[in-house]
């Protein structure tokens, strides 16, 4: 699969690598220093993922250590200048909130506007393994760490930054939790299995992990030592703060609370009618208009935009996706999974 990826996206991979290399150099980082960051981040990844890198390197003309740099490129864009943390959101509705009870899920991936440089390089990648594993679809900048994934069994996994909730401690002897998403999508075909996989995985740092299947959705609040699962009757939303009251923490992230409450309010206003089309309309509402979507919105002294959005119906495997200031595009993933 990696060889196909590298051959088909060779030009785009090389262009994105050049962007990352130039960006890093401007901030005083050598190519070797960036490779060391990429190598360290990929050290504990599953072997199946590493084999994809190897294949990409074979056919793209990019060294394997630079494929690892590509994987962490978006993270480097945020981390090297010490920018404000990413701000994402999640919303799933089913039961009484949708016309026929069918679950509809959506996610926003929000980053500082500096990241918009990657938008021309977005790609929907379909992996169809031949070893009996699930097919997996990822949406994100070419070559980068996928943070929005769906599989042929109708499951979705995505992440939200946990903001102030979990603290800033990182354990270097644990795998990057987001790099585990690909393994989870390959291996698990039911929400119950995915739940078991997530509950038994310890993250390297605090995160909010959101999942959905054909019938329900969960949101996991994870710190280094404990994972708490949130679920709700017919609706669940998440932004960038822990909500389970048993954490006993005080959060002062007004922007996160605002986006979370806006999603709840819009869900109530549209209760009983939230199909995929209505969900896209909910996701089109900007934060200043009562929604959760950024478009050059000033926060923490810098501009933010919702870099990408997806709406997914697990039962039918139909996906709608968009990047900032672009129209929604519909894809039937069932026809692409072999």
Number of C-alpha atoms within 10 A of each C-alpha: 15 20 18 16 22 26 17 14 19 18 13 19 25 19 15 22 21 13 16 21 19 14 16 20 13 10 10 10 14 14 15 11 12 22 19 16 15 21 19 12 19 20 16 16 18 14 11 12 15 17 14 18 25 19 19 27 23 17 18 23 15 17 15 19 20 23 28 27 27 29 24 23 28 20 15 19 18 17 12 13 10 9 15 16 17 18 24 28 27 28 26 31 29 25 18 16 24 23 14 13 17 23 27 30 29 26 27 28 25 25 24 25 18 14 16 17 11 18 17 12 16 17 16 14 17 21 22 19 14 10 6 9 17 24 23 26 22 20 22 24 24 28 28 21 21 20 18 23 23 29 30 25 23 26 26 29 24 24 27 27 21 27 22 17 23 20 13 11 11 14 11 13 9 17 20 20 18 20 19 18 25 24 19 21 25 21 17 19 18 15 21 10 13 22 17 11 16 20 15 10 15 18 22 20 21 26 26 28 25 26 23 30 27 21 17 23 28 22 27 23 26 25 23 17 10 13 20 16 16 17 13 13 12 18 23 23 26 31 28 27 25 27 18 13 8 8 13 9 12 11 14 10 13 10 16 21 17 17 27 21 18 21 28 18 14 19 24 14 12 16 16 17 18 28 23 21 13 15 24 19 13 22 22 16 17 18 18 13 10 16 22 28 29 28 18 14 18 13 12 11 9 13 15 24 25 28 24 25 26 23 25 30 24 25 15 14 21 17 21 19 20 19 21 18 12 10 10 16 11 14 14 14 22 16 10 15 18 13
